[in-house]
């Protein structure tokens, strides 16, 4: 089969890749074929008939297979008796398509007339007004008047909650099935369906809770009418009142490209506010999708009334408001006295620019650069990550993906989606986990191990020593490209360090290290953990001891005191504590100086995602008076200490990063803003095709070249994995997408879906042995204390363990012995 075909559309000869639909081929030539049910990310179904066109196919001699020709030498074309759907017809050599004939025009008018027979005439109040495909296509192709009587219109409920987040207007639905097919085909959550028949057909959800999916918001993007709306935007604003601002999601390491729609409104006192979040196309990162966490919890914390608005200084053992000059003077005095015994604790919440300035200040003071993270291996991912020349969308037959110690949909949803798609294209997927996860549905090989044996199973794949049979080992060894995700399932710092080395060993041993398209990916807990590693920050083996040893501590974007009582006690022993924060966290309450900082929606900067792609985010709303970005706070403190740091321009800081960090040598703000044509062609000018997702006009980012491509080889002397406790019951930390973290917990929109308190998950038989039932209140005793939890039962949980979700108020940093019993 040839890679491309040449055809003619409306007299224009074009050459396109083989296998395209006529709709997509026409679009590449700039020719519009309107659609409702078709979407470029889903299989065509030809339901709406809006794309009807005339198609002629070249005639061939049955004996020779050669084209037949007319007397003038042109290829003889056989035209179909009826119009055909351009969304289901695939291009072929010599095909001729007509999209503007009278026959086609009449068909489009008829389709629109029938769609409008019972469609409500509520465009002036419809949330989709101004970006409605039905409205736009009716204006372009529809009849001027209707032949149907108003009295005969069907009436239907106009406010039907499909769940906590999505509202259905049944009168507006045109039964295109995009939402149903998206949930079934794209994200494998088939929780929507049609019910009833004919004119009474409606969309319904049958899951419990209703519309139970992490992806529900995407259905509103692809809905061609105003039938599906989100609860946070319904009747909130009109599209033409808002301006778009490009940004990056900060809630996981994928780095999904977003657009914030912003407007000034009286209800907010005349302030510019974010009204909604939409995906921004980046086919190498998130394509045109985002998860509900990023959509409904990605910015609300920035609008919280609990935000810090001015510096605080401790006086008479109390934090009191102070001027910036007073706070900077106090901070500089305290840090000056701690030269040589200083520790800076930062997290991946900070941008690269923030981290770089803090690293330089720490070095100047002879301090320790500590990273608030429970996953190690960022030095190895920098050497053997994906980076330049890699795209998960390219993986297919002959390639192998390994996902180890990760419940990928819970930890990084878009990576889960892209791994699923790669498996469906033919890539071999190997999932190694102590329990079943959704990722395993698409795996060719599912490997089980006991918690704490993650590194062992990976080394087995490398050295043919695992008990999974030779086929999985062969799939790894013979893969054209090998990608390994290692994540957060039951992992602590020590175990993840051993696991990361095992993954690096696997890549080196199989010859995939340094090969474009192959590499290791850390499923980090925060958006810019990779950037923090690149800027020189490292997790501490014993953070409590490191805090106790420091005379002064600066904490930026982290809350150790709120995370763990042991760290809170250690922080109490520091002579001087400076905190840069959005909120008065438990750590901030212990500080001597607290600096209020800008949220990422109020400033610019960059993050480096887990695939080693540096991406730029832009200010969405004006910065509140009296607040500074983290890098600017650090620069002002440094100025008082005689350390010169850039305080105004994040672009200037990136220039310094490029001069200092070798892998960032090619990164500039100008390159980060570059774009190129992406397929499918998503544009806001023809929303009927791809939906309301934004085309990318502000930058696709820069993929770093991993250091391993330059011949660097890591030490293969992997540290020994810690022995798992031999107790009868083990507490195992796991990650859930919806948690009660400081940022997500402040989303009023997502609140109904968030857990209302701490809970644990265990096998029904394990619960029965302890006299516990599903939903029972229990007491969980761990090293940090005893905590009240709710019991949830799951047969996929291994016996002998209690799964303890992170960021839910129970501090379990790694696998540990525990006790679980009925609550007193």
N, C-alpha and C positions, 0 to 999 in steps of 0.2 A: 504493500500500500504506500502511495506517495505521501510525503509530508505536507504537501500543499496542493490546492486545487484552484483553478481559474474559472470563474463564472461571471455572468453579466446580470446586474441588477439595475433596472430602470435605465438601460442603455450604457451603464458604466461598468467597464470590465475591471474586475478586482481579483487579486490572488490572496487567499487566506489559508490558514492551517486546515488540514483535512479533519473532518469530524465535527466541525462547528455547525450549529443550527443556522438556518437562513436568517433568523433574527439577529444573531450575534455577528454573522458575516456582514449584514447590511449596516449594523452599527459601526463596525470598523471602517466602513466606507463613508460614514456620515449620513447614511440614509435611515430615516425613522420608520420603524414598523411598530405600531403601538401594541402593548400587551397589558393584560391584567393578571392572569394566573401564572404566567411564565416568570421565573426568576433565575438569573444566571448561576446561582449557587445550588439550584435544585433540578431534579430531573423534570423534563417537560411533560405535561399531561394534556394539553390542548383542550382545556375545559371551557374557557371563556369565548373562544372563537374570534377575539378581537384582532388577531394577527393574520387573518385570512388574506392570502395573496394568490396570484396566478403563477404557476410554476410549469415551465417547460423543460423536458429532459432530452438530451441528445439521443438520436436513434442510432442503433448499431446494426451492422450486418450479423445475423445470427450465426452464420457459418464462420466468419473471420473475426468477429468482435470489433471490427473497425467501424469508425463513424461513417454514417451515410451523409451525403452532401447534396445540397440543392444545385440547380443549374448554374447559379452564380458562384459556386464553390463554398458557400457557407454551410455550416453543419445543419443538417435537417433536425428540426425540433418538434417533438411531440408534446402537445399541450394537454393537460388533464381536462376532463369534462367539467370538473368542479373546482372551486377554490380549495386551497390546502392551508393547513395551519403552519405558519413559518417557524413556529417554536418546536415542532416535532420533525420537520423536514431537515435532513442533513445535506450539506452542500456536496455537490459532485462535479466532476470535470465537465465543462461545457453547459452546465445548467443555466437557464435563463429565468429571471424572476421579474414580475411586474407588480409594483405596489401602489400605483396611482391611477389605475384604470377605473372607468365608471363602475364596473362590476365590483371591484374591491371597495370603492367608496360607498356604494349602496349597502354592501355587507357590513361595513363598519357602522354606518348609520343605524342599521337594523339592530345590531348587537347593543349599541348604546341606548336605543329606544326601549328595548326590552329590559335592560338593566335599570332604566329610570322609571319603569312602570309603577313600582312600589317603593322607590327610593325617596326618602323624605327631602323636601325642599328646605333644608335648614342650613344651607351653606353659610349664611351670615353668623351663625352661632356655633358651627361645627369646628372642633379642634383642628381638623385637617384642612380647613379652608386656607387657601394660599399655597398648599403643598399636597393637594389631593389629585391623584391620577384621574379619577372619574371626572372631576371638575375640569381639569385641563384638557383631557381628551374629548370631552363633550364639546368644549369650546372649539376645538380644532377639527373634529370629525363628526360631531353629532348633529341630529336634526334640530331645526330652529323651534319647532313646536312638537307637542305630543298629541297623538291620536287617542290616547286613553283617558277615560274619565277620572277625575280626581276622587269621586265617590267610591270608585272601585279599588282604590289603593289598599294594600294590606297594611294593617297596623301591627306593631310588635313592641315589646318592652324596650325602652331606651337606656336603662341603667341596670345592667346585669353584671354583677361582680363575678368574674371568672376565678377570682382568688383575692388575695390581699393587695395585689399590685396592679391588676389589669381589669379594666371595665369594658364590657361588650355592649354596643348599641346594635340590637338585632335588626332594626329597621335599615341601618346603613350597610349591613353586610351584603356583599354581592356574591358570596359563595365561591370565591376563587380558590379556596383551600390552601392558600400560601401558609397560613399559620399552622394548620394541621400537618402539612407536609414538612414544614421546618422542624416542628417538634418530633416528628417521626423519623425523617430522613437525615436531617443534619445533626441533631443533638441526641437522638435516640431516647427521647422522653415522650412517648406517644400518649400524652395525657389529654389531648384534644381530639374531638371527633365530630362528624356530622350526625345529627339524629333527625328523625322524621324524613319525609320525602317531598319531592316536587317543590311547589312554591312555599311550603312550610318548613323546608330544610333550615336547620339552625346549627350553630357551633355550640358545643357543650364540652365540659370537662368532667371526667369521671374519677379523678384521683382524690386521695384523702391525705393531706388537705387539698382543696381545689387548686388546680393549675400548679401542681407541685413540680417546679422545675427551676433550675438556676438560670435559665435562659429566656424567661417569659418576655422580658422587655423587647427582645429582638422581633417578636411578632408584631409589635406596634410599628416598628421601623418599616417592615415589608408589607404591612397592610396597605392596599392601594386606596382605601377610603378611610373614613373616620369611625370605622366599626370598633377598632381596638385602641384604647387610650390608656396611658399610665395614670395612676391615682395622683402622682405628684405634679403632673402637667395639665390634667383635665381642666378646661376652662381657665387656664393660667395665663396664657398670652397668645398673641397671633404671631405666626412665623415672620411676617414682615416688620414686626416691632423689635426683633432681636438681632443682635450681631453675633457672629461665631468667633470663638477663641480656641485655638488649637492647644491641646494639652496631652498629658500622658497619665494613665491610671497609676496610682501609687499603692495599690492594695495587694499586689503580688508581683513576682519577678518577671512576668511576661512583658509588661510595659505596653499594654494596649493603647492604641492611639485614640484619643477622644476629641470631641468638640463640645465645648460648653456654649450653650445659647444664652446670651446675657441681655438684659435690658434694665433701664432705669424705671422705677415704679414708685408711686405715691405710697403704696402699702408698706414700703420699706423705708419710708422717710426720705424719698428722693434718691436713695442709694442705687448703685448698679448692683444687680443681684443675678445669680445663676438661676435660670428657670428650668433647664433640663440638660441631660447629658445624652449625646448621640455618638455612635462610633464614627471614626475617621479612617478611611481605607488605608491599610498598609498590608499588602499581600504577603509580606515577609514576617509579619508579626501577628496581627489579629484578623487579617482579611477585612471583613466589614461587620464583625460581631463583637459584642462585649457581654460579660456575664452580669447578672442582676446586682451583684455586690458592687461592681464598679459603677453601674448605672445609678443605683439608688442610695449608695453610701459613700461615694467617692469625694463628696465636697461638703456635705451638710455640717461636718465638724467645724469647718472654717466660718460658718455663719452662727455658731453657737454663742449664746449670751454669756457662757462661762469662759470665753477667751480672755486671756491676760491682755491688758491694755496699757500698762505702764510698768517700769521696773519696780522691783521690791528689794528692800535691804533689811537685814535683821538688826533690830535694835531692842535692847532689853528683852532678848529671847523671843521677839515677835517680828514677823515680816510686816513691814510698813511701806507704803508707796514712797518712791523717791524719784528724783530727776535722773536723767540719763548721765549727767556729769557725776552726780553723787554715786550712782551705781557703778559706773566705769572706774571711778577712783577707788571704791571699795574692792572691786574685783581685782584690779591691778595690784593693789597692796597685798591682798591675800595670796595671789599667785606668785608675786615676786618673792615672798618669804618661803615659797615651796619649791624653788628651783632645784632640780635634781630629784625631787620627791613628789612629782606631779603626775597625775593620770587623767587622760581625756577619754571619756566613754561616749561613743557615738553609735548611731544605728543607721541602717539602710533607709530610714525615713529621710535622711539628709541628701541633698544633691551632691554631685561631684565637686562643685565649686565650694560648697560648705565644708565638705570633708577635706579638701585640699588645704584651705586656709587653716582649719583646725589642726591638721597634721603638721603644717609648717610652724604654727605657734607651739605645739607640743614639742617638736624637735628643738626649737629655740630654747625652751625651758628645761630641756633634758628629761622629758617625761615619757610616759608609756602611752602608745596609741591603742586603746582597747575597743573592740567591736562587740556590741551587744547582740550576740547571735548564738544559737545552739547548734549551728551547722558549720563544719569546717570544710576545707578544700578549695577555697577561693583562689589560692595560689596555683593549684593544679588546673582549675578551670581556665585560669588566665593563660596557661600554657597549652592546654589540650581541649579548650572549649570549641564551640562551633565557629562563630565569627565569620570572617570574610569568605565569600563563596559558598555559604551554606544557607539552605532554606528548607524547612520541614516540608514544604509543599512539593519539593522535588523527590522526596523519598517514595519508593514504590518497589516493584519486583526486583529482587536481587539485593535489597537493602534490609538491614536488621535494626530494630529498636529494642532496647532493654530498659524496662522501668523497674527499678528496685527500691524498696522501702519508701514507696510513695503511693498515697491515695490521690492520684493526679487531679481528678476533677475537683476534689476538695482543696487542694493546695495551689493549683495553677490551672483554672478551668480551660483557658484557651489552648494551653499545651495539650491538655487531655483531648480537646476537640481535634487538634491538628494531628496528634498521634493516631486517634481513631480513623481519621481520613486517610492517613498513610497506610494503615493496615487494610482499609477497604480498597486502596489502590493496588495492594499486593505486597507491601512490605511485611516482613516477618516480625511479629511482635512477641517479645518474651516478657512476661510479668512475674516478678519475684516478690512475694509478700506473704506474711504469715496468715493472712486472711483474704477472702474474696473482696475485690473492689470492682467498681464499674468498668475500669480499664480492662479487666480480664475477659470481658465479653468478646473482645476482638483479638485476643491473644492466641497464637498457635501453640505456645508452650506456657504453662502456668507452673511456677516453681514455689514450693512451700519450704519455709525454714522456721526455726524457733526465733523469737525475738532475741536480738543480740548476736545472731549469726549472719548478718547481712553481708559482711565482708567475705565470709567463708563461701557463700553461694556464688559470689562474683568471681572469686579466685578459682572456684571449681569450673566456671565457664571458660576461664583462661587456660587452665592446666588440665582440662579433661578429667577433673577429679570429682565432679558433682554427681549426685545420684539421679540426675534428670534425664539420663540417657544420652546417646551420642548425637541425636538429631539437633538438640538445642545448641550443643557445643559446635556442631558443624555449621549451623546457621550463623553463628557468631564469627567463626574462623573464616568462612568463605564469603562473607558479606562484602558487597561492593562498597557500601558505606555503613558504618556502625555508629549509632547514636545511643548514649546511655544517660538516662535521667536517674539521679539518686536524690531521695527526698527526705521527708520529715517523719515517716511512720516509725514510731518507737525509737527515735534517734535522739541521742544526746551528743554533746560536743566530742567526747572521746570516741564513741562509736562511729560518728560521722567522719572523723579524721581517718580511722582505719578503713571505712567504706570508700572514701574518696581516693585513698591510695590504691585500694583494690581495683577501682574503676580505671585509674590511670594505668595500672599494671595490665589490665585487660586490653586496653587500647594499644599499648606498646607491644605486648606479647603477640597480638593478632595482626600487627602491622598497620593499624588504622591511625596511630598517633601522628598528628601533623598532616593528615590527609584531608583536603577540603571536602566538606559534607559530612565528615565524621567528627566525633568529639564527645565530651562529657558535659552535662548540664546539671548544675546544682539547683534544686528546687528550693530556693531561699525563702525564708519567712517574710522578707521585706523587699520592696521594689528595687532598692539600690545597694543591696548587700555586696554584689559583685563590684560596684564602684568603690565601696568602702575598702574592700580587699585591695583593689588597684591603687588606692590612695595611701595604703600602708597600714591600715587598721587590722588588728588580729584579735580573735576571741581569746580570752584568758582561761587557762586550764582551771584556775581557782579564782574566780572574779572576786569572791568575798575576801580572800587573802590579799589580792591586789589592791582592793579598796582600803583595807586596813593598813597596808604598808604605805599608802600615799598620804602625804601631808596635806595636799590640796587636790580636789577633784573637780573637773568640768564635765557636766553631763549634758549632752545635746541630742534631742530626739529620742530619748530613752527614759524608762521609768523603772529602774532596778528595785527601788523600795516598794513599788506597787506590785512588782512581779513576784518577789520572794522575800519573806520575812528575814531570812539569813542575810540577804543583801542590804535590807533596811538596817539591820543591826550593824553591819560592817560600815555602812555609810555614816552612821552615828559617830564612828571613831575617827573620821577624817577631821582635821583641824578647820578646814575651809572648803565649802562646796559652792560652786557656781552652776546654775542650771539655765539652759536656753530652751524655752518651751512655749507651747500654745496655751496650755492649761496649768492650773495649780495642782499638779499631780502629787502623789505621795512623796516622790523624790523632791519636787519643788518645795514642799512644805518643810523639808529638812535643810534647805539651802540657806546660805548666808546672803547670796545675791541671786535674784531671778531676773532674767532678761526676757521680755516678751518678743516673739518673733513672728514673721509673716508666714502665712500658709502658702502652699505651692500655687494656689489659685490666684495669689496676689503678687506674684513675682515670676521671674524667669530662671532657667537653669537647665541642667541635663541630668539624666539617669542612665545607667548602663544596665541593660536587662540581662537575664540569665543566658541568653544566646550571644552575649558580647556585642550587643548593638547599642551604641550611644545614641540617645534620642533627646530632642530638645522640647521643653515645654515653655509656654508663653503666659504672661499675665492675663487673667480672664476678667478680673475686677480691679479697680484702683486699690492701691495699698492704703490701709487705714493710717491715719496720722499717728505718729509716735511709735511706730513699729519698724523694725529692721529685719532684713533677711539674716539667716544664721551666719553667712560668710561676712556680712557687714558688721555684725556684733563682734565676731572674732577679730576682725581687722581693727576695730576701735579699741578693743582690749589690748591687742598687740601694739598699737601705737603708743599706749601708755607704758608699755614694757620695752620700748625701743625696737620692736619687731615690725618691719614694714610689710604690710599686706594690702592687697587690692580690696577697696571697700565699696566701690561703686558699680563696676561692670562685671557681670558674670562672664561675658565674652572675653574680657581681658584675663580673667582667671583661667579660662580654658586655654588661652594662649600659653600661659605659664605651665599648665598641666601638660600640654603638648611638648614643651621643652624639657619637662622633668620626667614624665612617665613614658618610656619608649613605645609602648603599644598604642599610645594616644597621639603619636607624632603627627599623624595625618588629619587629626580632628580639628575643625574650626567651626565656628557658628555658621559661617557661610555654607560650608559643606553639609552641615546638619539640616539646613533649610532647603537643600536641593530636592527636587522631585523629578519624576519621569513618568511616562505613560504606564498605567497598570491595567491588566485585564482581569476580570471584566471592567469595562469602562463605566465607572460610577460617577454620575454628575448630578448636581442639584437642578440642572436645567431640564431634565427629563426624568422625573421621579418615578414614572410608571415602570421603569426598568429595574432599578436596583433598590428602590425605596428611599428613605430619608437619610440614610448614612451620607456623610460628607465625603466629597472627593478630597484628596490630600494635596493641599497647596502650600503647606508650611514646613514640609520636610519629612523624608523617609528615614533619616538617621544615617549613621555611619557604622558599618560592621568592622570591629577591630580584627586585626590579624593576630591570631594567637601566637604567643612566644614560641610554642613548640614547632611552628612552621619554619622557624629559623634554625632548627637543629638542637634546641635545648631539650635535655632529657631529665625527667624527674628522678629522684632517688626512688628505687623500687623496694627499699627496705621499709615496708609498711609497718606503722606502729601496731602493736597487738591490740585487738579489740578488747574492751573490758568484759570480764566475765559477768554474765547476768546473775543476779542473786538467786540462790537456790531455795527461796521461800515458797510456801504453798500457794501464795497468791502474789502476783506481780502487778504493780501499777505501771501502765505503758502510756506515755504521752502520744497523742495523735492530734491531727489538725482537722478542724471543721471550717468550711468556708464561712458560715455564719457564726460569729463568736461575739463576745462582749468586750472586745478590745476598745481602747480609748477613742479610736476614730470611728469604727463601725457602730459602736454602741450609741453614738450621738445622732444616728439617722432615724428620724421619726418615721420616714417612709418605710424603711425596712424593719422597723421595730416589731411588727406582728410576726415576722419570720425568724426573729432572733430568739435563742433560748432564753427563757425567763429566769434561769438560775443554773447553778452548777449541776452537771449530770455525769454519770458514768455509764459505760456500755459493757455488758458481759453476756456470756452464753446462758441460755435458760437453765441448763443443768447446773452450772456454777451458781446461779442465783438460787436455785431450789435447795442446794446444799446449805445455803446460808439463810434460808427461810425468807427470801426476798422475791417479790413479784414485780411485774412490769409497772412502773409508775410509783413504786414504793419509795418512801423516804428512808435514807440510810446514812450511816456515819462512816466516812473514809478516813482512816488514819495513815498518814504518811510522815516522813521525817519532819516536815515543817509544822505539823499539827494535825488536828482532827477537823474535818470539814463535812458540813451537811450537803448531801447530794441526792439527786433523784435517779432512780435506777431505770435504765432502758435495756431491753433484752434484744439480742440479735444472734441468731444461730450461726452467723458468719464469724463471730468473735471466737477466738481460740479459747479453750478451757484453760483455767489456771491463770488468767489475766483479767485485769480490769482496764478497759480503755478509758483514758482520762483526757478529754479535749483540752487543748491549750486555750489560754486567754479566757478562761471561765471562772477564775478565782481559786483554783486548786493548783499550787505550785509543784509540778512534777517535771523536773528538768530532764531526767533520763529514767531508764527502767530501774525500778526500785521495789523493794518488798513493801507490802502494805497489809492492812487489815480492813475488812469491810463487814459491817454488821447492821442490824436494825438500829434506827435512830431511837435515842432514849426519849 
